[in-house]
Amino acid sequence: MDGEGKILKCNKEMTKLTVKPSSKLIGQHCYEIMHGTLKPIKDCPVVRMRKTHRRETTELQMGERYFNVVADPLLDESGHLVSAVHIVTDITRRKCAEKELQQSFENLQKTLEGTIIAMVKIVETKDPYTAGHQQRVAKLSCDIAKEMGLSGQQINVIRMASLIHDVGKIYIPTEILSKPGQLKEIEFNLVKTHPQIAHDMLKTIEFLSPVVTIILQHHERMNGSGYPQGLSSEDINLEAKILGVADVVEAMSSHRPYRAAHGIDKALEEISKNKGILYDTQVVDACFKLFYDKGFKFE
């Protein structure tokens, strides 16, 4: 094209695309040929290129076909635009493949969601006293993550981990999970195996890998006093730290067969006095902000 955007020369592919001989194309503006308009289309790369004097690109859909459009400037020694090269590439096959890939991803997401929901129901059937616990923990965990500015992907992973963080309890005898009164040491040690059990159950499911790590670590504590691995500080996944705080707050504020509910004030007092010791400081601060400044409440 010349500096005004009129076609000077074209190849055979352009004549095939427009179904016009080159004699009908030369001397015309590209928008007249490609779009049948009297002026450039919105966001035209040629118009932008003439202003910026650098390569400009865009993608266009024309009917059922997709094109990548490139406008490259040709400048003289003084930097003035002399002419330009306008390249139109058919990317229909690539776009169709991307759509198919997106559809496959969405189908996988639906399958994953169904699997998560099924696991939630299994856990709640096994331990009715914690029915709704995982959903409430998921709500608080996600809101803490949002408050801390985590990405949408991280928040989604936290939500899935929260919804099934107690799935390992299906291997704990019901009489222990529902036992009124204080658990014996051997019984409590058995309950403490549930993160490792969940990890061992789910580790072979490749697309759950980030979720499994969070579940395994959600009872780890900053000073190394947690379980099952005794991790501390930076060795603990941030998402697991968030889930850990949300789990403690919800559990303490709710009724259990071995004790009455402590209430939300006691729960927040627990994470406050152990901030930086058992629980991550930034996570605790974000949790406080939700309850004290933004009126968060468990439904």
C-alpha positions as CSV (number, residue, x, y, z in Angstrom):
1,M,0.0,0.0,0.0
2,D,1.0,3.6,-0.4
3,G,1.2,6.1,2.4
4,E,-2.5,6.8,2.1
5,G,-3.5,3.1,2.3
6,K,-4.3,2.5,-1.3
7,I,-3.2,-0.9,-2.7
8,L,-0.2,-0.8,-5.0
9,K,0.4,-4.6,-5.4
10,C,-1.2,-7.8,-4.2
11,N,-0.5,-11.5,-4.4
12,K,-2.7,-14.3,-5.8
13,E,-3.9,-15.3,-2.3
14,M,-5.5,-11.8,-1.9
15,T,-7.3,-12.2,-5.3
16,K,-8.6,-15.6,-4.1
17,L,-9.8,-14.2,-0.8
18,T,-11.6,-11.3,-2.4
19,V,-12.7,-13.2,-5.5
20,K,-11.5,-10.3,-7.6
21,P,-8.6,-9.9,-10.1
22,S,-5.7,-7.8,-9.1
23,S,-6.7,-5.1,-11.6
24,K,-9.9,-4.5,-9.5
25,L,-7.8,-4.3,-6.3
26,I,-5.0,-2.0,-7.2
27,G,-5.8,1.7,-6.5
28,Q,-8.5,0.8,-3.9
29,H,-8.3,1.2,-0.2
30,C,-8.2,-2.1,1.8
31,Y,-11.4,-1.3,3.7
32,E,-13.3,-0.9,0.4
33,I,-12.1,-4.3,-0.7
34,M,-12.2,-6.3,2.5
35,H,-15.3,-4.8,4.2
36,G,-17.2,-2.9,1.5
37,T,-17.1,0.3,3.5
38,L,-16.4,3.9,2.6
39,K,-14.1,4.4,5.6
40,P,-11.8,2.2,7.8
41,I,-13.4,-0.1,10.3
42,K,-13.1,0.5,14.0
43,D,-9.7,-0.3,15.5
44,C,-8.2,-0.6,12.0
45,P,-4.5,-1.6,12.2
46,V,-3.6,0.3,9.1
47,V,-5.0,3.5,10.6
48,R,-3.1,2.9,13.9
49,M,0.1,2.0,11.9
50,R,-0.1,5.3,10.0
51,K,-0.2,7.2,13.4
52,T,2.4,5.1,15.3
53,H,4.8,4.3,12.5
54,R,5.2,0.8,13.9
55,R,3.6,-2.7,13.4
56,E,0.0,-2.9,14.4
57,T,-2.2,-6.1,14.4
58,T,-5.7,-7.2,15.0
59,E,-7.9,-10.3,14.6
60,L,-11.0,-10.1,12.4
61,Q,-14.0,-12.4,11.9
62,M,-15.5,-12.4,8.5
63,G,-18.5,-14.7,8.2
64,E,-17.3,-18.1,9.5
65,R,-13.6,-17.3,8.8
66,Y,-11.0,-15.7,11.1
67,F,-8.0,-13.6,10.0
68,N,-4.9,-12.2,11.6
69,V,-4.3,-8.7,10.1
70,V,-0.8,-7.1,10.3
71,A,0.1,-3.6,9.0
72,D,3.9,-3.0,8.8
73,P,5.2,0.6,8.0
74,L,8.0,1.2,5.4
75,L,9.7,4.5,6.4
76,D,12.3,6.6,4.6
77,E,15.6,7.8,6.1
78,S,13.8,10.7,7.8
79,G,11.3,8.4,9.5
80,H,8.4,9.4,7.3
81,L,5.9,6.9,6.2
82,V,6.4,6.0,2.5
83,S,4.3,2.9,2.1
84,A,3.2,-0.2,4.0
85,V,2.9,-3.9,3.8
86,H,-0.6,-5.3,4.7
87,I,-0.6,-9.0,5.6
88,V,-3.8,-11.0,6.1
89,T,-3.5,-14.6,7.4
90,D,-6.4,-17.0,7.5
91,I,-6.4,-18.4,11.1
92,T,-9.8,-20.2,11.0
93,R,-8.3,-23.6,11.8
94,R,-6.5,-22.3,14.8
95,K,-9.5,-20.4,16.1
96,C,-11.7,-23.5,15.7
97,A,-9.1,-25.6,17.6
98,E,-9.0,-23.0,20.4
99,K,-12.8,-23.1,20.7
100,E,-12.7,-26.9,20.9
101,L,-10.0,-26.7,23.5
102,Q,-12.0,-24.2,25.5
103,Q,-15.1,-26.5,25.3
104,S,-13.0,-29.4,26.5
105,F,-11.7,-27.3,29.4
106,E,-15.2,-26.3,30.4
107,N,-16.4,-29.9,30.3
108,L,-13.5,-30.9,32.5
109,Q,-14.4,-28.1,34.9
110,K,-18.0,-29.4,35.1
111,T,-16.7,-32.9,35.8
112,L,-14.4,-31.6,38.5
113,E,-17.2,-29.6,40.1
114,G,-19.4,-32.7,40.1
115,T,-16.6,-34.8,41.7
116,I,-16.1,-32.1,44.4
117,I,-19.9,-32.0,45.2
118,A,-20.0,-35.8,45.5
119,M,-17.1,-35.8,47.9
120,V,-18.7,-33.1,50.0
121,K,-21.9,-35.2,50.4
122,I,-19.9,-38.3,51.3
123,V,-18.1,-36.4,54.1
124,E,-21.3,-34.9,55.4
125,T,-23.0,-38.3,55.4
126,K,-20.1,-39.7,57.4
127,D,-19.9,-36.8,59.9
128,P,-23.3,-35.1,60.1
129,Y,-22.1,-32.8,62.9
130,T,-19.9,-31.0,60.4
131,A,-22.7,-30.7,57.7
132,G,-22.2,-27.3,56.1
133,H,-18.8,-26.8,57.8
134,Q,-16.9,-27.3,54.5
135,Q,-19.1,-24.9,52.6
136,R,-18.8,-22.2,55.3
137,V,-15.1,-22.6,55.4
138,A,-15.0,-22.3,51.6
139,K,-16.9,-19.0,51.8
140,L,-14.6,-17.5,54.4
141,S,-11.4,-18.9,52.7
142,C,-12.4,-17.3,49.4
143,D,-13.2,-14.0,50.9
144,I,-9.9,-13.9,52.8
145,A,-8.1,-14.7,49.5
146,K,-10.0,-11.9,47.7
147,E,-9.1,-9.5,50.5
148,M,-5.4,-10.4,50.1
149,G,-5.6,-9.8,46.4
150,L,-5.0,-13.4,45.2
151,S,-5.8,-14.2,41.6
152,G,-9.1,-15.7,40.4
153,Q,-7.3,-19.0,39.7
154,Q,-5.9,-19.2,43.2
155,I,-9.3,-18.4,44.7
156,N,-10.9,-21.2,42.7
157,V,-8.3,-23.7,43.9
158,I,-8.8,-22.6,47.5
159,R,-12.6,-23.0,47.1
160,M,-12.2,-26.5,45.8
161,A,-9.7,-27.4,48.5
162,S,-12.0,-25.9,51.2
163,L,-15.0,-27.9,50.0
164,I,-13.3,-31.2,50.5
165,H,-10.6,-30.5,53.1
166,D,-12.1,-33.0,55.5
167,V,-12.6,-35.8,52.9
168,G,-10.0,-37.9,54.7
169,K,-12.4,-38.3,57.7
170,I,-14.4,-40.9,55.8
171,Y,-11.7,-43.3,57.1
172,I,-12.2,-42.2,60.7
173,P,-14.7,-44.4,62.7
174,T,-18.0,-42.6,63.1
175,E,-18.0,-43.3,66.8
176,I,-14.9,-41.2,67.2
177,L,-16.1,-38.3,64.9
178,S,-19.5,-38.2,66.8
179,K,-18.1,-39.0,70.3
180,P,-19.5,-36.7,73.0
181,G,-16.8,-35.4,75.4
182,Q,-13.1,-35.3,75.2
183,L,-11.3,-37.6,72.8
184,K,-8.6,-39.9,74.2
185,E,-5.1,-39.3,72.9
186,I,-5.1,-42.3,70.6
187,E,-8.5,-41.2,69.2
188,F,-7.3,-37.7,68.6
189,N,-4.1,-39.0,66.9
190,L,-6.4,-41.0,64.6
191,V,-8.4,-37.9,63.7
192,K,-5.1,-36.1,63.0
193,T,-4.4,-38.5,60.1
194,H,-7.2,-37.1,58.0
195,P,-5.1,-34.6,55.9
196,Q,-2.6,-37.4,55.0
197,I,-5.5,-39.8,54.2
198,A,-7.0,-37.2,51.9
199,H,-3.7,-36.6,50.2
200,D,-3.2,-40.4,49.6
201,M,-6.8,-40.7,48.3
202,L,-6.5,-37.8,45.8
203,K,-2.8,-37.7,44.8
204,T,-3.3,-39.8,41.7
205,I,-5.8,-37.4,40.3
206,E,-3.5,-35.1,38.3
207,F,-5.8,-32.1,37.8
208,L,-6.4,-32.0,41.6
209,S,-2.7,-31.6,42.4
210,P,-2.8,-28.0,43.7
211,V,-5.9,-28.8,45.7
212,V,-4.3,-31.9,47.3
213,T,-1.3,-29.9,48.5
214,I,-3.5,-27.4,50.3
215,I,-5.6,-30.1,51.9
216,L,-2.5,-31.9,53.1
217,Q,-1.1,-28.7,54.8
218,H,-4.2,-27.1,56.2
219,H,-3.4,-28.2,59.8
220,E,0.2,-27.1,59.6
221,R,1.1,-24.2,61.8
222,M,3.7,-21.4,61.5
223,N,5.8,-22.5,64.5
224,G,6.0,-26.1,63.3
225,S,3.5,-27.5,65.8
226,G,0.9,-28.6,63.3
227,Y,0.4,-31.9,61.4
228,P,1.0,-34.2,59.6
229,Q,4.4,-33.0,58.4
230,G,5.3,-30.4,61.1
231,L,6.0,-27.7,58.5
232,S,6.7,-24.2,59.5
233,S,6.5,-20.6,58.2
234,E,7.5,-20.3,54.5
235,D,7.3,-24.1,54.0
236,I,3.5,-23.9,54.2
237,N,1.6,-23.1,51.1
238,L,-0.1,-19.6,51.3
239,E,-3.5,-21.1,50.3
240,A,-3.1,-23.7,53.0
241,K,-2.5,-21.0,55.6
242,I,-5.7,-19.3,54.5
243,L,-7.7,-22.5,54.7
244,G,-6.2,-23.2,58.1
245,V,-7.4,-19.9,59.6
246,A,-10.8,-20.2,58.0
247,D,-11.1,-23.8,59.3
248,V,-10.3,-22.8,62.9
249,V,-12.6,-19.8,62.9
250,E,-15.6,-21.8,61.6
251,A,-14.9,-24.8,63.8
252,M,-14.6,-22.8,67.0
253,S,-17.7,-20.8,66.3
254,S,-19.9,-23.9,65.6
255,H,-21.3,-26.7,67.8
256,R,-19.5,-30.0,68.0
257,P,-20.6,-33.2,69.8
258,Y,-17.8,-32.9,72.3
259,R,-18.4,-29.2,73.2
260,A,-20.8,-26.3,72.7
261,A,-20.0,-23.6,70.2
262,H,-17.4,-21.1,71.5
263,G,-18.9,-18.3,69.3
264,I,-17.2,-16.1,66.7
265,D,-15.7,-13.7,69.3
266,K,-13.7,-16.6,70.9
267,A,-12.7,-17.8,67.5
268,L,-11.3,-14.4,66.5
269,E,-9.6,-14.1,69.9
270,E,-7.9,-17.5,69.2
271,I,-6.4,-16.4,65.9
272,S,-5.6,-12.9,67.3
273,K,-3.5,-14.2,70.3
274,N,-1.7,-16.7,68.0
275,K,-1.1,-14.4,65.1
276,G,2.4,-14.9,63.8
277,I,2.8,-17.9,66.1
278,L,0.3,-20.5,64.8
279,Y,-1.4,-18.4,62.0
280,D,0.0,-16.2,59.3
281,T,-0.1,-12.5,60.2
282,Q,-1.4,-11.3,56.8
283,V,-4.1,-14.0,56.7
284,V,-5.3,-13.1,60.2
285,D,-5.3,-9.4,59.4
286,A,-7.4,-10.0,56.3
287,C,-9.8,-12.2,58.3
288,F,-10.2,-9.5,60.9
289,K,-10.9,-6.9,58.2
290,L,-13.7,-9.1,56.8
291,F,-15.4,-9.5,60.2
292,Y,-14.8,-6.1,61.8
293,D,-14.8,-3.8,58.8
294,K,-17.0,-5.6,56.2
295,G,-19.5,-7.3,58.3
296,F,-18.7,-10.9,57.2
297,K,-21.1,-13.5,58.7
298,F,-21.5,-17.2,58.3
299,E,-24.8,-18.1,56.6
